[in-house]
Amino acid sequence: MNKRAFVVTLCFILTAIPYAAQAHMLWLNASNYAPKASEPVSIEVGFGHQYPRDEVVKEGRLERVYAVDPSGKEVAVEQVSTAVYKFMPPSEGAFQIIAVMKPGFVTRTT
């Protein structure tokens, strides 16, 4: 094997490794990305490899879901179901929705 073929093969392998190691992602999907003050926003929590979700987040897997207002203060988010939350921004501005999962291991085999 010549040096050039070796370098090309090595580059290909090194760029392919991160894709093989991707884990499940947590997706937050809002019903309205530019709500007015006091306008309800439904937030669905998705989980998996594909957007918006491959799987439903199982009960007890989320540690907490909350919002942060433009000044940095926490704002409560109401849980509607296992994977759906409702948020009503109390004022105008950009709010961050944050979901924290409990640490754990996900696998298909026992």
C-alpha positions as CSV (number, residue, x, y, z in Angstrom):
1,M,0.0,0.0,0.0
2,N,1.5,3.3,-1.0
3,K,1.7,6.2,1.4
4,R,-1.0,8.3,-0.2
5,A,-3.6,5.4,-0.1
6,F,-2.7,4.8,3.6
7,V,-3.2,8.5,4.5
8,V,-6.6,8.7,2.6
9,T,-7.8,5.5,4.3
10,L,-6.7,6.7,7.7
11,C,-8.5,10.1,7.2
12,F,-11.7,8.3,6.2
13,I,-11.6,6.0,9.3
14,L,-10.9,8.9,11.6
15,T,-13.8,11.0,10.2
16,A,-16.2,8.0,10.3
17,I,-15.6,7.0,13.9
18,P,-17.5,10.0,15.5
19,Y,-20.6,9.1,13.5
20,A,-20.6,5.5,14.7
21,A,-20.4,6.7,18.3
22,Q,-23.4,9.0,18.3
23,A,-25.8,8.4,21.2
24,H,-29.4,9.2,21.7
25,M,-30.3,12.9,21.6
26,L,-32.8,14.8,23.6
27,W,-35.0,17.0,21.3
28,L,-37.2,19.9,22.5
29,N,-40.0,20.8,20.0
30,A,-42.0,24.0,20.7
31,S,-45.5,24.6,19.2
32,N,-44.7,28.3,18.8
33,Y,-41.2,29.7,18.6
34,A,-42.2,33.4,18.9
35,P,-45.0,33.6,21.5
36,K,-46.4,36.8,22.9
37,A,-46.5,37.3,26.7
38,S,-48.9,34.9,28.4
39,E,-49.5,32.9,25.2
40,P,-49.2,29.2,26.0
41,V,-46.5,27.2,24.3
42,S,-46.6,23.4,24.1
43,I,-43.2,21.7,24.4
44,E,-42.7,18.1,23.3
45,V,-39.7,16.3,24.6
46,G,-38.4,13.8,21.9
47,F,-35.6,11.3,22.3
48,G,-33.6,9.2,19.9
49,H,-31.4,9.4,16.8
50,Q,-33.9,11.1,14.5
51,Y,-35.5,14.6,14.8
52,P,-38.1,15.2,16.1
53,R,-38.1,11.9,18.0
54,D,-37.5,8.2,17.6
55,E,-38.9,7.2,21.0
56,V,-41.0,8.7,23.7
57,V,-39.1,9.7,26.8
58,K,-40.0,7.1,29.5
59,E,-41.6,8.2,32.8
60,G,-39.0,9.1,35.4
61,R,-36.1,9.6,32.8
62,L,-36.3,13.4,33.0
63,E,-34.9,15.0,36.1
64,R,-36.5,18.4,35.5
65,V,-37.7,20.7,32.7
66,Y,-37.7,24.5,33.3
67,A,-37.4,27.8,31.5
68,V,-34.9,30.7,32.0
69,D,-36.1,34.2,31.4
70,P,-33.9,37.0,29.7
71,S,-32.6,38.1,33.2
72,G,-31.5,34.6,34.1
73,K,-34.3,33.7,36.6
74,E,-36.0,30.3,36.5
75,V,-39.6,30.2,35.3
76,A,-41.8,27.2,36.0
77,V,-42.9,24.8,33.2
78,E,-46.1,22.8,33.7
79,Q,-46.0,19.0,32.9
80,V,-49.0,18.0,30.9
81,S,-47.9,14.3,30.2
82,T,-44.7,12.3,30.2
83,A,-43.3,14.0,27.2
84,V,-45.4,17.2,26.9
85,Y,-44.9,20.4,28.9
86,K,-46.7,23.7,28.8
87,F,-45.0,27.1,29.2
88,M,-46.5,30.5,29.4
89,P,-43.9,33.3,29.1
90,P,-44.8,36.0,31.7
91,S,-43.2,38.7,29.6
92,E,-41.7,39.5,26.2
93,G,-38.2,38.3,25.5
94,A,-36.1,35.3,24.6
95,F,-36.6,32.3,27.0
96,Q,-34.5,29.2,27.1
97,I,-36.2,25.9,27.8
98,I,-33.9,23.4,29.5
99,A,-34.5,19.7,30.0
100,V,-32.2,17.7,32.3
101,M,-32.2,13.9,31.9
102,K,-31.2,11.6,34.8
103,P,-27.9,9.8,34.0
104,G,-28.3,6.3,32.7
105,F,-27.5,3.7,30.1
106,V,-29.7,3.0,27.1
107,T,-29.4,-0.3,25.2
108,R,-31.5,-2.7,23.2
109,T,-30.1,-5.8,24.7
110,T,-30.5,-6.9,28.3
